[in-house]
Amino acid sequence: MTAQKKEQAPASDGPRMAQPISAVLDRNINALIQRRAAEQGTMSLQERIAEAMTNFAGSMLFVYLHAIVFSLWILVNVGWLPVLPAFDPSLVILAMVASVEAIFISTFVLISQNRMAAVDDRRADLSLQISLLNEHETTKLIAMVSAITDKLGIETEVDQQEIDEMKQNVPPEVVMEEIERQRDH
C-alpha cells in the first residue's frame, strides 16, 4: 500500500482516542462539575432523604418490588397462594398502604422539585448575568469596529442607523419594562 493510500485508509474499529479540548472548555467543564458537587454538599439531611426517596421511587427496582409485593399480597388474600392465611381478604389494608405510600412519595417528589426549581432559578440568574455581560461587550465591540471603519474610511453595506442603534447600551430595566408593557396590552 502506498503512503497516500495509507493516509486515506479508514481508521480501525478500535477505541477512539479522545480529541483534546480547549483549556477554556476544560476549565468550564470542571467549574460546572465542582459547582454541582458544591450544590450537593449544601443539601440538608431532609433534602438528601427526599432526593434518595425520589430517586428510589423513580427506579425500576421500585416497580419490580411493588409488583412482587402487591401480587403476593393479592394472591395470598384471594386464596390463590395458600402459603399464609388470608389477612386482608377485602384488600382494604393494601389500598390504605398504597394510598399512604402515594402521599409520602408525592411529598418527596415535591420537595425534590422545589429544590431543583431553586437551583434552576440560580442557574437562570447566572445565565442572565452572562447574557447581559455578553450584550455589553458586544455593544462595545460594535462601537470599536465602527470607530475603526470610520477612522480608516472604510465603507460598508451595513445601515449606519442600525449601527448607531446597536452601539447604544440598553439597560436591562428598560427591556423588562418594555416586555411588561407589551405583555399588558
C-alpha positions in Angstrom: 0.0 0.0 0.0 1.4 3.4 -0.9 1.8 6.2 1.6 -1.1 8.1 0.0 -3.4 5.1 0.4 -2.4 4.6 4.0 -3.4 8.1 4.7 -6.8 7.6 3.1 -7.4 4.3 4.8 -10.3 4.4 7.3 -9.4 4.2 10.9 -9.5 0.8 12.6 -12.5 -0.2 14.6 -10.5 0.0 17.8 -11.3 2.5 20.6 -11.4 6.1 19.5 -8.8 8.4 21.0 -10.4 11.4 22.8 -9.7 14.6 21.0 -8.0 17.3 23.2 -10.4 20.1 24.2 -9.5 23.7 24.7 -8.3 24.9 28.0 -11.2 27.2 28.4 -13.7 24.4 27.7 -11.9 22.1 30.1 -12.0 24.9 32.8 -15.7 25.5 32.3 -16.5 21.8 32.5 -14.5 21.5 35.7 -16.2 24.5 37.1 -19.7 23.0 36.4 -18.7 19.7 38.0 -17.4 21.5 41.1 -20.5 23.7 41.3 -22.8 20.7 41.1 -20.8 18.9 43.8 -20.9 22.0 46.0 -24.7 22.2 45.5 -25.0 18.5 46.5 -22.8 19.2 49.5 -25.0 22.0 50.8 -28.2 19.9 50.8 -29.8 19.5 54.2 -30.4 16.0 55.6 -34.1 16.3 54.8 -33.3 17.2 51.2 -30.9 14.3 50.9 -33.5 11.9 52.3 -36.2 13.3 49.9 -33.8 13.1 46.9 -32.9 9.5 47.8 -36.6 8.5 48.2 -37.5 10.2 44.9 -34.6 8.5 43.1 -35.7 5.1 44.5 -39.4 5.7 43.8 -38.4 6.6 40.2 -36.4 3.4 39.6 -37.4 0.1 38.0 -36.3 -1.6 41.3 -39.2 0.2 43.0 -41.6 -1.0 40.3 -40.4 -4.6 40.5 -40.6 -4.7 44.3 -44.1 -3.3 44.2 -45.2 -5.7 41.5 -43.9 -8.6 43.6 -45.3 -7.4 46.9 -48.7 -6.4 45.6 -49.0 -9.6 43.5 -48.1 -11.8 46.5 -50.5 -9.8 48.8 -53.4 -10.2 46.4 -52.7 -13.9 45.6 -52.5 -14.7 49.3 -55.6 -12.8 50.2 -57.8 -14.1 47.5 -56.7 -17.7 48.3 -54.8 -18.5 45.2 -51.5 -18.8 47.1 -52.3 -20.7 50.3 -48.8 -20.3 51.9 -50.3 -17.9 54.5 -53.8 -17.5 55.8 -55.7 -14.5 54.3 -55.1 -11.4 56.4 -56.7 -8.8 54.2 -59.5 -10.6 52.2 -61.2 -7.4 51.1 -57.8 -5.8 50.2 -58.7 -2.7 52.2 -55.3 -2.7 54.1 -53.5 -2.9 50.7 -55.5 0.1 49.4 -54.7 2.0 52.6 -51.0 1.2 52.4 -50.8 2.2 48.8 -52.6 5.5 49.5 -50.4 6.4 52.4 -47.3 5.5 50.3 -48.6 7.6 47.4 -48.9 10.6 49.8 -45.4 10.3 51.0 -43.9 9.7 47.5 -45.8 12.7 46.2 -44.4 14.8 49.1 -40.8 13.6 48.4 -41.2 14.4 44.7 -42.5 17.9 45.5 -39.6 18.5 47.9 -37.1 17.4 45.2 -38.9 19.5 42.6 -38.8 22.6 44.8 -35.0 22.2 45.4 -34.5 21.7 41.7 -36.5 24.8 40.9 -34.4 26.8 43.3 -31.2 25.5 41.6 -32.8 26.3 38.2 -33.6 29.8 39.3 -29.9 30.4 40.4 -28.7 29.0 37.0 -31.2 31.2 35.1 -29.9 34.2 37.1 -26.3 33.3 36.2 -27.3 32.8 32.5 -29.0 36.2 32.5 -25.9 37.8 34.0 -23.7 36.2 31.4 -26.1 37.3 28.6 -26.1 40.9 29.9 -22.3 40.9 30.1 -22.1 39.5 26.6 -24.6 42.1 25.3 -22.5 44.9 26.9 -19.2 43.5 25.5 -20.8 43.1 22.0 -22.1 46.7 22.2 -18.6 47.9 23.0 -17.1 45.8 20.2 -19.6 47.2 17.7 -18.7 50.7 18.8 -14.9 49.9 18.4 -15.3 48.3 15.0 -17.5 51.2 13.9 -14.8 53.7 15.1 -12.1 51.8 13.3 -14.1 51.7 10.0 -14.8 55.4 10.3 -11.1 56.2 11.1 -9.9 54.1 8.1 -12.6 55.5 5.8 -14.0 52.0 5.0 -17.4 52.0 3.7 -19.7 49.0 4.5 -23.1 47.8 3.3 -24.4 48.0 6.8 -27.0 50.6 7.5 -25.5 53.4 9.6 -28.7 54.0 11.6 -28.7 50.3 12.6 -25.1 50.5 13.6 -25.9 53.6 15.7 -28.7 51.7 17.4 -26.5 48.7 18.1 -23.8 50.9 19.7 -26.2 52.1 22.4 -26.3 50.3 25.7 -29.8 49.3 26.7 -30.2 48.9 30.4 -31.9 45.6 31.3 -34.6 47.5 33.3 -35.7 49.2 30.1 -36.0 45.9 28.4 -38.0 44.4 31.3 -40.3 47.4 31.4 -40.9 47.1 27.7 -41.7 43.4 28.0 -44.2 44.1 30.8 -45.7 47.0 28.8 -46.2 44.8 25.7 -47.5 41.9 27.8 -50.2 44.0 29.4 -51.5 45.2 26.0 
